[in-house]
Amino acid sequence: MLIKKKFIKLIYSVFPTFFKWFSRYHYDEINKPIAKLPIVRNFNDKLKLVDYEDKYSLVDSNDNIVSSLPYNNIMSLQEGRALVFKYDLNNLVDDEDPCGFIDENGTLVIPIMYTGGDDFLNGLAVVKKNGKWGFINSLGQTIIAFEYEDAMSFEEDLAAVQLEGKWGFIDKQGQMIIKPKYQEANSFNLGLAAVKQDNQWGYIDKDEKFVVSNEFDWTDIFREDLAVVENKGKYGYIDILGNVVIPLVYDYAAEFSNGIAEVLKGNKRGFINKSGIIVVPLMYDFVGALNNDLFRVYYEGEDMWIDINGNSVENPNQKTIDKIILSKS
């Protein structure tokens, strides 16, 4: 069950996808888009990525367009490469997402020759070709052959892969380190990997011992010493010893990033810190974090930015947005 490979088809609830999917619209009371605004996010230290009227462009520090990019989706720059998707909207194929990679200047350096992929991580990217998954380096060279039914990115020098319906783990030489025997698996972090066995999720170490017993309906990868777990439709967080440190009281919970995590209760979203304290009230329809003290929220029909104290602030990209709109008028 890949986390990022499949997010093109799903609603991604943390910040990058909030920008990509939700922040492009103002919504009416039944969530139908009524006006589209540019999406602006940092691409690297020198350039911003703008998505406006279904077209992407890179702009410089003076908000001048330096490159127009002919892609349907562009992911964040990771290790000098950004995953890009280019669809034939008249010939969409289920479970195929044509993709390649651009560099920090927006130049296509790995051709659109794959039908699925994920960001570069630890020197390799997992990609799909001819119905199988393998791994390439930043030059587009195949490092681990395309032989897996599914696969995840390398973390802590191991990657989860699926063969004959079961999941195991390989090293960067393609050697099977943990034989496929799990129903599902996630990546290692902090020496632990979430796996599903006997229809329940828990965490194993690299010796295949269950450090956190498989007693959950679903578990996520550890991030910032905590992991999201779910039982009976409720989400909370555990530590690496399996102790519940934030109770399972939420209807959705995301990974921690920079000390905060998005949570959902009922149909309202906000943010909590690692002590479980609410830092952004659960009162918004959608939320996204730019950093620890600046947030984008959608509330009662209004798309706005707030600080950590809930005060309304100006969109940090407003100057860029205004110039893009003016140039198109």
C-alpha positions in Angstrom: 0.0 0.0 0.0 2.0 2.9 -1.2 1.7 6.2 0.5 2.9 8.7 -2.1 2.8 6.8 -5.4 -0.9 6.6 -5.3 -1.7 10.0 -3.9 -2.2 11.4 -7.4 -5.6 9.6 -7.3 -6.4 10.3 -3.7 -7.0 13.4 -1.6 -3.7 14.2 0.1 -4.4 15.9 3.3 -1.1 17.4 4.3 0.4 20.6 3.0 1.8 19.9 -0.5 -1.4 18.4 -1.8 -3.5 20.9 0.0 -1.9 23.4 -2.2 -2.2 21.2 -5.3 -5.8 20.2 -5.0 -7.7 22.4 -2.5 -6.1 25.8 -2.5 -6.7 26.3 -6.2 -10.4 26.9 -5.6 -12.8 29.0 -3.6 -15.7 26.7 -2.6 -19.4 27.4 -2.1 -21.4 25.8 0.6 -21.5 22.4 -1.2 -17.8 22.4 -2.1 -18.2 23.2 -5.8 -15.4 25.3 -7.2 -16.7 28.7 -8.2 -13.4 30.6 -8.8 -9.9 29.4 -9.5 -6.8 31.1 -8.2 -3.1 30.5 -8.9 -1.4 28.0 -6.7 2.1 29.2 -5.8 4.7 27.2 -3.9 8.5 27.2 -3.6 10.2 25.0 -6.1 13.8 25.7 -5.0 15.8 28.5 -3.4 15.5 30.6 -6.6 12.2 29.6 -8.3 8.6 29.3 -7.4 6.2 26.9 -9.1 2.9 28.4 -10.3 -0.2 26.3 -11.3 -2.8 28.5 -13.0 -5.5 27.6 -15.4 -4.2 24.1 -15.6 -0.8 25.2 -16.7 2.5 25.2 -14.8 5.2 27.7 -14.9 8.4 28.6 -13.0 8.8 32.2 -11.9 11.9 33.9 -10.5 12.3 36.2 -7.5 10.8 39.1 -9.4 7.8 37.0 -10.4 8.8 36.8 -14.0 8.0 33.6 -15.8 11.2 31.9 -16.8 9.8 28.6 -18.0 6.4 27.1 -19.0 6.1 23.4 -18.2 3.8 21.1 -20.2 2.7 18.7 -17.4 -0.5 17.8 -15.6 1.1 17.5 -12.2 4.4 18.4 -10.7 5.6 17.2 -7.4 8.1 18.8 -5.0 11.8 18.9 -5.9 13.6 16.1 -4.0 17.3 15.4 -4.3 17.5 17.6 -7.4 14.6 15.9 -9.2 10.9 16.5 -9.4 8.4 13.9 -10.4 6.1 15.1 -13.2 3.0 13.5 -14.7 1.7 14.0 -18.3 -1.6 12.4 -19.2 -3.4 12.0 -22.5 -6.8 13.2 -21.1 -8.5 11.5 -24.1 -6.9 8.1 -23.4 -6.7 7.6 -19.6 -5.7 4.1 -18.5 -6.5 2.8 -15.0 -3.5 2.3 -12.7 -1.2 4.1 -15.2 0.2 7.5 -14.4 2.7 8.4 -17.2 5.7 10.2 -15.5 9.3 11.3 -15.7 11.5 13.7 -13.8 12.6 17.3 -14.3 15.7 19.0 -12.7 15.8 22.2 -10.6 15.6 24.3 -13.8 12.5 22.5 -15.1 14.4 20.6 -17.8 13.1 17.1 -18.4 16.1 14.9 -17.6 14.4 11.5 -17.2 11.8 11.0 -20.0 8.1 10.4 -19.6 8.6 6.6 -20.0 7.2 5.2 -16.7 3.6 4.5 -15.7 4.0 5.3 -12.0 6.6 6.6 -9.6 7.6 8.3 -6.4 10.0 11.0 -5.4 13.8 10.4 -5.2 14.8 9.3 -1.7 18.2 8.3 -0.6 19.5 8.3 -4.1 16.9 6.2 -5.8 13.4 6.5 -7.1 10.8 3.7 -7.3 9.1 3.7 -10.7 6.8 1.4 -12.7 7.4 0.1 -16.2 5.6 -2.6 -18.2 3.4 -3.3 -15.2 6.3 -4.0 -12.8 8.2 -1.8 -10.3 11.9 -1.2 -10.0 14.4 1.5 -9.0 16.4 4.1 -10.9 19.1 6.6 -10.1 19.1 10.3 -10.8 20.5 9.7 -14.3 17.6 7.4 -15.1 19.7 4.3 -15.0 18.0 1.1 -13.8 19.6 0.0 -10.5 17.2 -2.6 -9.4 15.3 -4.6 -12.1 11.6 -4.1 -12.8 10.3 -7.3 -11.2 8.0 -6.3 -8.3 4.2 -6.2 -8.2 4.5 -3.1 -6.0 7.3 -1.3 -4.1 8.1 1.6 -1.8 11.0 4.0 -1.5 14.2 3.1 0.3 14.4 4.2 3.9 17.2 3.1 6.3 18.7 1.2 3.3 15.7 -1.1 2.9 12.6 -1.0 0.6 9.3 -2.8 1.0 8.5 -4.8 -2.1 5.7 -7.1 -3.2 6.1 -10.5 -4.8 3.3 -13.1 -5.4 1.0 -11.0 -3.3 3.3 -10.8 -0.2 5.5 -8.1 1.1 9.1 -8.3 2.1 12.2 -6.0 2.1 15.2 -5.7 -0.2 18.5 -3.8 0.2 20.0 -1.5 -2.4 21.7 -4.3 -4.2 18.3 -5.9 -4.8 18.9 -8.7 -2.3 15.9 -10.0 -0.4 16.7 -9.3 3.3 13.3 -10.0 4.8 11.4 -12.6 2.7 7.9 -11.7 1.5 5.4 -13.0 4.0 3.3 -10.0 5.0 -0.1 -9.0 3.7 1.1 -5.3 3.5 4.1 -3.3 4.6 5.4 0.2 5.0 9.0 1.7 5.1 11.4 1.4 8.0 12.0 4.4 10.2 13.6 4.4 13.6 14.4 0.8 13.0 10.8 -0.2 12.8 8.5 -1.0 9.8 4.7 -1.2 9.9 3.5 -4.6 8.6 0.2 -6.4 8.3 -0.1 -10.0 9.4 -3.2 -12.0 10.2 -5.3 -9.0 9.1 -3.8 -6.7 11.8 -1.0 -4.1 11.7 2.0 -3.8 14.0 5.7 -3.0 13.8 8.7 -5.3 13.3 12.4 -4.6 13.7 15.0 -5.6 11.1 15.3 -9.0 12.8 11.6 -9.5 12.0 10.5 -9.4 15.6 7.3 -7.7 16.5 8.3 -4.8 18.7 4.8 -3.4 18.6 2.3 -6.2 18.4 -0.1 -6.5 15.5 -3.2 -5.2 17.2 -4.2 -2.3 15.1 -6.5 -2.0 12.1 -3.9 0.2 10.4 -0.6 1.8 11.2 1.6 4.4 9.5 5.4 5.0 9.3 7.1 6.6 12.3 7.8 10.3 11.8 9.4 12.5 14.5 9.3 9.6 17.0 5.5 9.1 16.7 3.3 7.0 14.3 -0.4 7.3 13.4 -2.4 4.2 14.3 -6.1 3.4 13.7 -8.6 1.1 15.4 -12.3 1.0 14.6 -12.2 4.1 12.6 -10.4 6.2 15.2 -6.9 7.6 14.9 -4.2 8.5 17.4 -0.5 8.2 17.9 2.0 5.8 19.5 5.7 5.9 20.4 8.3 3.3 19.4 7.5 1.2 22.4 3.8 1.0 21.4 2.5 3.3 24.1 -0.5 5.3 23.1 0.7 8.9 23.6 -2.2 10.7 21.9 -5.5 8.9 22.3 -7.4 7.4 19.3 -10.1 10.0 19.3 -9.8 11.5 15.8 -11.5 10.6 12.5 -8.3 11.2 10.6 -4.7 12.0 11.6 -1.6 12.8 9.5 2.1 12.3 10.1 3.9 14.8 12.3 6.0 17.4 10.4 8.0 20.1 12.2 6.3 19.2 15.4 2.7 19.5 14.3 0.1 17.2 12.7 -3.3 17.7 11.0 -6.2 16.0 12.6 -9.9 15.7 11.8 -12.9 15.4 14.2 -16.3 15.2 12.7 -15.9 17.2 9.6 -13.6 19.9 11.0 -9.8 20.0 10.8 -7.0 21.6 12.8 -3.5 20.9 14.1 -2.1 19.4 17.3 1.5 19.3 18.6 3.3 16.2 19.8 1.9 16.6 23.3 -1.6 16.3 21.8 -2.4 20.0 22.5 -4.5 21.7 19.8 -2.5 24.5 18.3 -4.9 25.4 15.5 -8.5 24.9 16.5 -10.5 22.1 14.9 -12.9 24.4 13.2 -11.8 24.5 9.5 -13.0 22.7 6.4 -9.4 22.3 5.1 -6.1 23.2 6.6 -2.5 23.4 5.4 0.7 24.4 7.2 3.4 26.6 5.6 5.5 26.3 8.7 5.1 26.1 12.4 3.3 29.4 12.7 1.6 30.1 9.4 -1.4 28.2 8.1 -3.8 28.2 5.2 -7.4 27.4 6.1 -10.8 27.3 4.5 -13.6 28.5 6.9 -17.2 29.3 6.2 -16.7 29.9 2.6 -13.5 31.9 2.9 -10.0 30.9 1.9 -7.6 32.6 4.3 -4.2 32.6 6.0 -3.8 32.7 9.8 -0.9 32.7 12.2 -0.5 30.5 15.3 -2.7 32.7 17.3 -5.6 32.6 14.8 -5.0 36.1 13.5 -5.7 36.7 9.8 -2.6 37.4 7.8 -1.8 38.1 4.1 -1.1 35.3 1.8 2.7 35.2 1.6 2.5 34.6 -2.1 -0.1 37.4 -2.8 2.4 39.5 -4.8 3.1 36.6 -7.1 -0.6 35.8 -7.4 -1.5 39.3 -8.3 1.1 39.6 -10.9 0.2 36.3 -12.5 -3.5 37.2 -12.7 -2.7 40.7 -14.1 -0.5 39.2 -16.8 -3.3 36.9 -17.9 -5.9 39.7 -18.0 
